[in-house]
Amino acid sequence: MADISCVCGPLSPICGLSTPFALDALGEALLLASDEALQPHDKEQQMSAYIIVSYDITDAEGYGPYVPGVIPLLQKHNAEILVADYEAKGLEGEARGVNVVLRFSSEEVALAWYNDPDYDAGKKTRLDSTSNGTAILAKQFVMPSE
């Protein structure tokens, strides 16, 4: 049996914290099969892209309309909100008050959301009511095959 630790469930590719469970031989085979299915089989297959945002809210009243306004745009672009945390614990560097991780089906789709003209007003609201902000676009990691 293999001991696996994951906060996201037994077959999730997003692991790291401890929620231990054990797999028998069949479970291990299913885990390996599902992991293989998640990996791109050729260079042309699209990989997920992530927008990672962190900032401090400086004007709570001005920031108020941001979240209700951005949700429909995230839905329009089929984004998945993986993290939206107002109480994250800093491990290195200076932690910000808001930390968000969004997953998109590809880099092109992520950029289409970020550059969508319908997001301009929301983006301005966020930028005008926050400070110390960063927004990063990162590609999915795929373990190199041997």
N, C-alpha and C positions, 0 to 999 in steps of 0.2 A: 504494500500500500504506500501511496505517496501522500505526504502531508502538504497541503496547499494553503496559503493564506491570502485572502482577498476580501476587500470590503464590498466588492461589486457583485459577487455571485460566483458560482463555481466555474462558469465558462467565460467569464469576462476577461478581455485583454487589459483591463485597467486594474492593476493590483498594487499592493504595497502595505496595507495595514493588516492587522491580524484579526481574522475571523476564521479560525482553523476548522477544517473538515478533512475527511480522509476519502480517498478514492480507491475502489477495488480495481482489478485489471480491466474490466469493461469500462468503468468510469475514466480510467487513465487513457484508454483507447479513444473514447469519445472526446476527451479534452484535447488530445493530440490532433484528432481529426478536425475539431472545430477550430483549433489554433491554425492548422494548415489552411483551412478554408478562409481564414481572415487575412492571410498573407497574399499579396499580389503575385500572380503566376507569371506575369510578364511586365515589362517596363512601361507599357502603355496603359495599364490598368490604373484608374484614378485612386489616389490615396486621400484619406480625410485630411482636412486642414483645420487648425484651431486658432481662434482669436482669443488672446489672453489679455485681459484688461485689469488694471489696478489703479486706484485713485483715492483721494480724500474728498469727501463732500464738504464744501465750504459754505454753501447756501442751501440748506435743507428745503426751504420753501420753493426756491427756484428749481431744485432737482426733482421735486415731487412729481411733475408730469412725465419725467423721463421714462421710467419703467413701464407704466401703462401704455405709453406711446411706442415704445420699441418692441414690445411683445408681438404685435401683429406683423411687423416687418421681419422679425426672426422667423415667424411661422411662414411668411411668404417665401422665404429662402430656405425653408426646411432645416433650420438650425436646431441643434440640440443644446440646451443649457446643461452643462455638466457640473458647473460650480457657480454659485451666486452666494457669496459669503460676506457678511458684514462684521464678522467676529473671528476672522482667520488669525492664527497664531504665527507670528514671525519667527523663523528659525535662523535666518541670516539677513543682514541688512535691515532696513526700516520697513516695517509692515504698513500697508495702506489700509484705509477703512473699508474699502470695497474691493473685492477680488472676484473676477468672473472668468470662466472658461467656456467658450462656445465651440461646438463641433459642427463643421460643414462637410458636405460630401467631397469637396475639392477646393483647391486654392482659388480657382476661378469663381466658384459659388461664394466663397467667403468674401472675396474682393467685390463681387457684385452686390452683396449685402452692404458692405462698408461704404461703397461708392454710390449706392442707390439714391437718386435725388429725393426720394421720399424719406430718407434718413437724415438729410441735411439739417432740418429743424431740430430733430432729436439730438443729433450730434452737437449742434450749437448749444442746446440746453445743457447737455452733460458737460461740455467744455467750459461754459460760462459759470457753472455752479460747483465746479470741482477744481482741485489743484493736485500737483505732484502726480499727474497721470502718465501712464504708459499704455500703449496698445500694440500688441505684437502678433504677427501672423507666423504660425509655426506649422510645419508639415508633420504628418504622422510618421513615427519611427517604424521602420521595418527592419528586423534583424537580417543582416546579410546571410545569404545561403552559402553553405560551405562548398 
